[in-house]
Amino acid sequence: MPSQPSRTLDPIPNPHPDSTYEVEIECPEFTALCPATGQPDFGTITFKFVPGPYICELKSLKLYLWSYRDEGHFHEDVTNMILKDFVRVIQPKKLEIIGKFNVRGGIYTTVRATHEQP
């Protein structure tokens, strides 16, 4: 049975909760639709985070990002939606999501959204 897109992120217990370390995950095949034109937007979504109690299972992350493929979102909106979902489920100590979107009409867009535990 082929995989299906899903908005479920699967948390995995952090194997080194006593250590402070950074994880960087780069997803260069992100796609969504432009809400104004309906045309596809392509980009790279990068996660840079310091784990808290969990890390993220990568297949669930792939299926999560795939779930945006047929939805219309502005770059700023989708980057912040991803950040909020990741924070809610994975509970990182620190997180930066970078959405680097390919050229459209001669313009590149890069959006950085951050979170840090108080």
C-alpha positions as CSV (number, residue, x, y, z in Angstrom):
1,M,0.0,0.0,0.0
2,P,1.5,3.4,-1.0
3,S,2.0,6.1,1.6
4,Q,-0.6,8.9,1.9
5,P,-0.1,12.5,3.0
6,S,-0.9,13.0,6.7
7,R,-0.8,15.9,9.2
8,T,0.5,13.6,11.9
9,L,4.0,14.1,13.2
10,D,5.3,11.2,15.2
11,P,7.4,12.1,18.3
12,I,10.2,9.7,19.3
13,P,11.7,10.0,22.8
14,N,14.9,11.9,22.7
15,P,17.7,9.3,23.1
16,H,19.9,11.9,24.8
17,P,17.7,14.2,26.9
18,D,20.6,15.1,29.1
19,S,22.6,16.5,26.2
20,T,22.2,19.8,24.3
21,Y,22.6,19.2,20.6
22,E,21.2,20.6,17.4
23,V,19.4,18.7,14.7
24,E,19.1,20.1,11.1
25,I,16.7,18.5,8.7
26,E,16.5,19.8,5.1
27,C,13.5,18.9,2.9
28,P,14.2,20.1,-0.6
29,E,11.0,18.8,-2.3
30,F,8.3,20.9,-0.5
31,T,5.4,21.9,-2.7
32,A,2.2,23.9,-2.1
33,L,-0.1,25.9,-4.3
34,C,-0.1,29.7,-4.7
35,P,-3.4,30.8,-3.2
36,A,-3.6,33.7,-5.8
37,T,-2.9,31.7,-9.0
38,G,-3.3,28.1,-8.1
39,Q,0.1,27.4,-9.6
40,P,2.5,25.1,-7.7
41,D,5.2,26.7,-5.5
42,F,8.4,24.7,-4.8
43,G,10.8,25.2,-2.0
44,T,13.1,23.8,0.6
45,I,12.0,23.6,4.2
46,T,14.8,23.4,6.8
47,F,14.4,22.6,10.4
48,K,17.1,23.6,12.9
49,F,16.2,22.6,16.4
50,V,17.5,21.7,19.9
51,P,15.5,18.7,21.0
52,G,13.4,18.7,24.2
53,P,11.7,15.5,25.2
54,Y,11.3,14.3,21.6
55,I,12.8,14.1,18.1
56,C,10.7,13.6,15.0
57,E,10.3,10.4,13.1
58,L,11.4,11.3,9.5
59,K,8.8,9.4,7.5
60,S,6.0,11.1,9.4
61,L,7.7,14.5,8.7
62,K,7.9,13.6,5.0
63,L,4.2,12.7,4.9
64,Y,3.3,15.8,6.9
65,L,5.0,18.1,4.4
66,W,3.4,16.2,1.5
67,S,0.0,17.1,3.0
68,Y,0.5,20.7,1.9
69,R,0.9,19.8,-1.8
70,D,-2.7,20.4,-2.9
71,E,-3.4,23.4,-0.6
72,G,-3.0,27.1,-1.3
73,H,-0.8,29.0,1.2
74,F,1.3,32.1,1.1
75,H,4.9,31.4,2.0
76,E,4.8,33.3,5.3
77,D,1.6,31.4,6.3
78,V,2.8,27.9,5.6
79,T,6.2,28.4,7.2
80,N,4.5,29.5,10.5
81,M,1.9,26.7,10.3
82,I,4.8,24.2,10.1
83,L,6.6,25.8,13.0
84,K,3.4,25.8,15.2
85,D,2.7,22.1,14.5
86,F,6.3,21.1,15.1
87,V,6.4,23.0,18.4
88,R,3.1,21.5,19.6
89,V,4.1,17.9,18.9
90,I,7.9,17.7,19.2
91,Q,8.3,20.3,21.9
92,P,11.8,21.5,21.0
93,K,13.8,23.7,23.3
94,K,14.6,25.9,20.3
95,L,13.5,25.8,16.7
96,E,14.0,27.7,13.5
97,I,12.1,26.8,10.4
98,I,13.5,28.3,7.1
99,G,11.3,28.2,4.1
100,K,13.3,29.0,1.0
101,F,10.9,29.2,-2.0
102,N,12.0,29.0,-5.6
103,V,11.8,31.9,-8.0
104,R,8.4,33.0,-9.1
105,G,8.1,36.0,-11.4
106,G,11.7,36.9,-10.8
107,I,11.4,36.9,-7.0
108,Y,12.8,34.4,-4.4
109,T,11.2,34.3,-0.9
110,T,12.9,33.2,2.3
111,V,10.9,33.0,5.5
112,R,12.4,32.3,8.9
113,A,10.1,31.5,11.8
114,T,11.5,30.8,15.3
115,H,10.5,29.5,18.7
116,E,12.4,29.3,21.9
117,Q,11.2,27.9,25.2
118,P,11.0,30.5,28.0
